[in-house]
Amino acid sequence: MSQATIPPKEITEELIEAFLRLSRADFTVRLPRNHKRDTADLLAMFVNQIAEELGRLLDERDASRAALEHGVSQLSEAFVQLASGNFTARVPRSERGDPLDVLAFLFNNMAAELGDAAAELHKQREVLEATIESMVDGVLLLDYRSVVQRPNSAFCRMLGLDRSAVVGARLGSLLVASEQMVATRLADEAMHGAVRGRTLVFRTASGDPLSLTVNASPQRVGDDGEAVGLVLVARDDRDLKKAQAQLQLSDRLATMGSLAAGVAHEINNPLAFIAGNIDFVMEETEALADALPEEPRLEIDKALKAARDGAERVRQIVKDLKAFSRVDEEEVAQVSLARILDAAVHMVRHEIRHRAVLEKNYGEVPLVDANEARLLQVFLNLIQNAAQAIPAGRADDNRIRLMTGTLPDGRAFAAVQDTGSGIAPKDLPRIFDAFFTTKAVGSGTGLGLSISHKIVTGFGGTIEVESEVGGGTTFRVLLPPGGGGASSADARVPRPSSPPARRKRVLIVDDEVEVGHTLLRILGREHEVVAVARGREALPLLAEREWDIVLCDLMMPEMTGVEVYTRAIEQRPELARRFVFLTGGSFDENVRAFLLRVPNGLVEKPFDARDLRTLVARA
């Protein structure tokens, strides 16, 4: 038997009327059939069969009319109960096999099947209810007028509303005022087909706006698929958007890091021969001091020192860029908070200059175990925020103070203090929340402080903030002291005070021809120096001649410094300790792994002429 359902009200009324007529011995009653073999059709067929059979029985057995009427009355009463939804109704059987007994048998079987079908329908409804309730997304069942018939618990939690406040409400009334027309258009569109990925701004119980991503589909019934309502699914995807924004930011930082590394490398090579040649000219000028008039000599000294200072500033900026280029790395080392603060200042000095006077108050502070690039990212954000809190144009009236020190419990701290606009008390509890910003639209993502907080806590530290509207803001980064040891040196080369005077044989391998020429000028008077621009030119020289030191660039186009080193020591292993590598700061992973394996010295461009002479003298 096909699955039955509870008959609609119209069929129920027709059944009751038919059985009342049967109970009055009107056996001419007939119900129209739709021949669909559904519940209504089965009931009509059954009533008609009863009427026909009873009519025949009355014609044949007038004497048993009283018994027949009693049996019919029982059937009628049972049908009324069945039509009212009582599927436990049963008709007593005589077990004589007469027509009334057969009818009772048929009725009881039909009632049992309808009861099973109703129980299965109830079970399916419970499963559907449980499914809707278990969803983490909010669900609204709406009628064709966009009135809520059924919300799930997740939706009520999202808005902080009781279920009673949602049931019976129009969709538009749950939104902020500006979104109500949008809701009307969305409902009209969804009645004709699914709508996906739309954003609606709902109003929470506290009155705050809440953006939810919604999908809406028509609810269809009947064979013709008529749309009688909507199913709306709402998702709070703020965490997803946060993750996507952080991923995009990480991608941007990685791209900026790669660009910074490339720029640093390209700047360091010409900067090496600029600074080296300035050092050379300064030394030559000093040697010729007695031969030059005093006034032009002093002007030349000033000009050269200014040029050397400028080159040093560029070198420091490039060094800071190199640190920023490693923002995607997770290597933890002992770093100096003062050094990180200075590096951050170099990179945002242009934002500070027209807004405030920069003051530094660096106290004794231990090294901390952290990733240099990550901490640089934190202090870049804090110093930039401090500058942006101060309007441009009155620099003498405002201050940005950088402070370091040690707390009584041994923790290191670095503070960034400004005399800017301050933060409102109501905003202070939320400043580390993702996407929260008090800046104008387009001026910030609301992720800077959130990411900074995550970085600092990842190193076992905390960030504290104190602020007063109109009185400025102070951020303090607190970190546990490092595990001991000295700070990382800028070079891996010792500097003796009294280098030996023996003339050394020096091979220079660098694809930047001017770097080679500069090294020839710096070292050529005291040592025997040969410079080549390609690794392949260096290999036969390394195989055939004796060298006290080989100054070899790491990153060269045709053959890298690593390849030159590897090929050279295959033939002459004793050359391994003679190599000192030069770098403009750009490494790939293979070169970085190589440097971790070998103990050789590493000189970063631009180099200092005196340090280089000391290095060669020790070879």
Buried (B, 14 or more C-beta within 10 A) or exposed (E): EEEBEBBEEEBBEBBBEBBEBBBEEEBEBEBEBEEEEBBBBBBBBBBBEBBEBBBEBBEEEEEBEEBBBEBBEBBBBBBBBBBEEEBEBBBEBEEEEBBBBBBBBBBBEBBEBBBBBBEEBEEEEEEEEEEBEEBEBBBBBBEBEBBBEBBBBBBBEBBEBEEEBBBEBBBBBBBBEEBBEBBBEBBEBBBEEEBEEBEBBBBBEEEEEBBBBBBBBBBEEEEEEEBEBBBBBBBBBBEEBBEEBBEEBEEEBEEBBEEBBBBBBBBBBBBBBBBBBBBBBBBEBEEEEEEEEEEEBEEBBEEBEEBBEEBBEBBEBBBBBBBBBBBBEEEBBBBBBBBBBBBBBBBBEEBBEEBBBBEEEBEEBBBBBBBBBBBBBBBBBBBBBBBBBBEEEEBEEBBBBBBBBBEEEEBBBBBBBBBBBBBEEEBBEBBBBBBBBBEEEEEBBBBBBBBBBBBBEEBEBEBEBBBEEEEBBBBBBBBBBBEEEEEEEEBBBEEEEEBEEEEBBBBBBBBBEBBBBBBBBBBEEBBEBBBBBBBEBBBEBBEEEEBBBBBBBBBBEEBBBBBBBEBBBEEBEEBBBBBBBBBBBBBEEEBEEBBEEBEBBBBBBBBBBEBBBBBBBBB
